[in-house]
Amino acid sequence: MIEKISTLNMSHEDWLEHRRKSIGGSDAATIVGLNPRESPYTLWQDKLGKIPPKEENEAMRIGHDLEGYVAKRFCEATGKKVRRENSILRDPKLPFAHANVDRMIVGEKAGLECKTTSVLNLKRFAGGEYPANYYVQCQHYMMVTGYDTWYLAVLVLGREFLHFEVKRNEEDIEALMQAEKEFWEYVDKQEEPPVDGTSSCSDTLDKLYPDSDPDVEIDLSPLTDALTQRSELCRQIKALEEQKKACENSVKDYMETAGKGCCEGYKVSWKTQERISFDSKQLQADHPEIDFSKYCKTTLSRILRITEVNTNG
């Protein structure tokens, strides 16, 4: 039987605390590597309260404010009725998971997920498709509620309204359930999951360790293999960049003065562009009486530099 925790009079802080206690629908895509904006490592830090909650950005604000409008458009398009579910839903058999759903479908064992997205993402819906992270979120909700259907309504801002029916997939739910269990073990044991190469992971590490102690030097012997692998990758990247540049130069050589060209599968532009840059040194030379330090902004950041040392002599 599904347990419900009412959110009607719940403060935002309490709601965030409840979210930290288990995995929600928006977390599911992160855990399986389908969230381009968040890594599992960052999510782990968030669940343990080691980093501050994500600040609401403009896209999140728009999505929240237009949720009711998207639900209304769905009802108009399908003839279905929806209701709010002012609760956090939990299945006692899945203590690591919860569901904060946008709407429930009246008269059906089904729910509705409302999304807004930029017109720049319109190509992700070509041919009746929709993003994989939306699919995972819907499967997560069906895993928690036990429902067989979840609807997806998407407003492509200023361009189009789309809606989809997502059916329960037992194999995918089983795989998702296993992935979420394994992730939650890291949280329960407070053991770090592996770091990865995403910008989210890099940003999280920068926030966790913003300051350095110049007097402390540590032994990196346990990371010798990782450093060696990085050096080899750098050599491969350099070689590939040179090959890429050679391909580009062959195009330039063939085009000569032509500003553009095309062939099957490709369009090429090589046009003259004017760039205006600010010459601060010349300005200071012409106006030495101005105190330019008043217009300088200082920022602090830690820069990682790795130098390969010759140990053969």
N, C-alpha and C positions, 0 to 999 in steps of 0.2 A: 504494500500500500504506500502511495506517495505521501511523504510528509511535507507540510507547508509551513513556512515561516513568514508571517505577514510583514509586508514592507510599508503598510499604509502610514504609520506614524514613526517609521524608522529614520533616524538621521543619516546623512550622507556618510559620516564617519563610521557609524555602526554597519551600514551597508557594505562599505569597503572592508570592514573587519570580517563580515560574513563571507565575502568573496574570497578572502585569503584562506579560508578554512577548507577550500576544495577547488576543483577545476570547473570552470564555467564554459559555456559554449564558445565564447570568443577566445578562450585559452586553448581549446582543442586543436585548432589549426596550428598554433604555435608549437605545440608538443610534437606534431607530426611533420614539422618543417615547412608548413604552407602559409605562414604569416610573414610577408616580406618586411614587416616593420618591427618584429620582435623575435628574439631568439629564446630557446628553452632556458638558457643560462639567465637571461634577464627576467624571465617569468619566475624562475626559482628564487631569485633575489627578491622579487616583488612579493611572493607568497610568504616569505619569511620576514617581510617588513624591513629588509636591509637597505632598500632604496625607497625614496618617496613615491607616492602614487603618481601615475601619469597625469599631467595637467591636461585639461580639456582644450583641444585645439579647435580651429574653426570648423574643420570637417566633422569632428565629433559633435560640436554644438549644433551644426545644421542637421545631422542625423537624428539627434535627440529631439530637436524642435519640430522636425517634419515627420516624426514617426506616426503621429495621428493622421496626418494628411496621406501618407503612404497607405496606411490601413484603410482609410476611406476610399482611396482609389482602387484598392484591391476588392473591396466590397462592391463598388460600382462595376468593376470589370467582370466579376464572377457571380454576383448575386448572393454571395455568402454573407453571413453575419459573424461579427467577431466580438470578443469581450476582453477586457483587461484581466490579467492574472497578477494581482498585487501581492505576490508571494514569491519567495525563493523555494524552488521545488527540490526535494531530495528523495532518493530511493535508498532505504536502509541497507539494501544489498550492495549499493555502490557508495560507500562512505567517502570516497575520494572525489565525487562529482556532484554538481548541482546545476540547476537551470534557472536562469532569469529570462523568461520568454516575453516577447513583445505583445503577442495576442494569442488567445485560444479561439478556435473556430466553434461557433455555436452549433450544437447538434451533431458534431463529429468528434472523434478521438483524433484530433489533429491540432496543430498550432501554426502560427504565422510568424515569420521573421521579416522585419521591415528594414530595407537598406536604401541609402542614398549614395550616389557616386557621381564622380565628375564625368563629363562628356569625353574626356581623354581616355576613359576606361571602356568606352562603348564597344571597341573591338573585342573585348573579352566576352561579349554576349553574342558574337556572330554565330549564325547557324543554330540559334536556339540554345547555345551553351551558356554557362554561368561559371564564375570563378570557383576553383576547387575549395578555397577556404570557406565559402558560403555553404558548400555541400557538407563539409566536415562539421560545421556548426549545426546544421539541421540534423545530421546523424547523431550528434551528441545529445541534442534535445530528445530525439526519439529513444536513445539509449536510456535516458533518465526517466522519461515519462512512460515508456513502453508503447507509445503510439506507433502506428504503421505509416503515417503520412505527415509531412510537414510542408507548408506552403512558403514560398519565397516571393516577396514583392520588392521590386527594385525601381527606384526613381532615378533615371539618368538625368541629372539636373539640366533643365532647359531644352531637353531633346526628346526623351521617350520614357514611357512607363511600361515595365515588363513584369510578368508574374510567371511562376513555375510551380509545378507539383513535384516534390521530392519524396520518393518512396523509400521505405526502410530497407536497408541492405544488411542482412545478418552477418555476412562475412566482413564487411567494412566496419560494422559496429564491434564485432569481436576483436578485430585488429586495433581499433581505436581504444577499446576498453583496456586491452593489454598495454598499449603505449601509455595510457593515462595512469594505469597502476604502477608501471615502472617509473614514470616521472614522479608520482607521489611518494614513492619509496625514498627518493632523494630528499623530498621535503620532510617526511617523517623522521628520517635519520639525520637530517641537516647535513647531508653530504652533497658537495657541489657536483652537479652534472658536468660533463665535458664542455669546455669552451669551444666555440666555433669561429668561423671566419666572417660572420655577419657584422655589419656596422652597428647593429643593436648591441651585440656582445661587446664590441670595442667601446661604444659610448658608455655602457654600464661599468666597465672596468675603469674608465677615465673618471666617472663620477664616484666610484667607490674609493679610488686611490688618487685623489687630485694633487697631493703633496708628496714630495720626495725628500729623503734625508741624504744630503750629499756626502755625509761621513760614513754611511753604511754601505758595505760591499758584501754580497753574498756569493756563495759557491753555486754555480749553475750546472754542475756536473750531471744532475738528473735530467737536464734538458739538452744535453749534448746532441742526442739524436734529432730532436726537433730543430735545433739550430742548424745542424748539418743538412737536414731536409730542406729548410728554408733557403740555404745557400744554393742548393742544387736547383730549387724552383726558380730562384732569381736568375740563374744562368739560362734555364729553359725559357723563362719569360723574355729575357734579353734577346735570345736567338729568335724567338717567335716574333718579337717586335721588329727585328731587322727584316725578317721574311715578309711581314705585313707591310713595312715601309717600301720594300722592293716592289711589291705588287702595286702599291699606290704610285710609285715613281714610274712604273711602266705605263700606267694610265696617263700620267702627266705628259710623259714623253710622246705618247700617241696623240693626245689632244692638242698639243702645242698651244695655239692662241684661242682655241674654241672654249667658250664659257660653259657649255654643257654638252652632254651626250647621253645616249641611251642604247640599251640592247635588251634582249629578252631577260627579264628578271631584275634589271638594274637601271637606275637613273643616277647620273653623275653630274655634279655641279662643281666648277672650278672658276669662280668669278672673282674679280678684283673687288676688294672691300676697303673702305677707309676707316681707320681707327684713330680716335683722338684720346690721348692719355694726358694725365696731369703731371707736369714737371715741377715737383715740389722743390727740388734743389735750385732751379732757376728762379723760382718765386722768392726763395729765401735770399738768393744773391741780389735780386733786384730790390728787395725790401728788408734790409737787415734790421730795421728798427722794430719789426714785428716780433713779438715773443711767440714763436710757433709751438712752444711746449704746452700752451694753453689748449691747443687743438689736437694734442696727441692723446691717444687712448691706450692704456696698458692692459693687456690681458695675460693671464698665466695659464700655461698648459704644460703637460709633460710630453716630451718628444722621445720616442723610442728609436735609438740608433744602434745598429748591430754591425760590427766590423769584424771581418774574417781575419784572423791572425795566423801568420805562417809559423808553425811550430817545428819546422824541419831544420832550422838553423838561423 
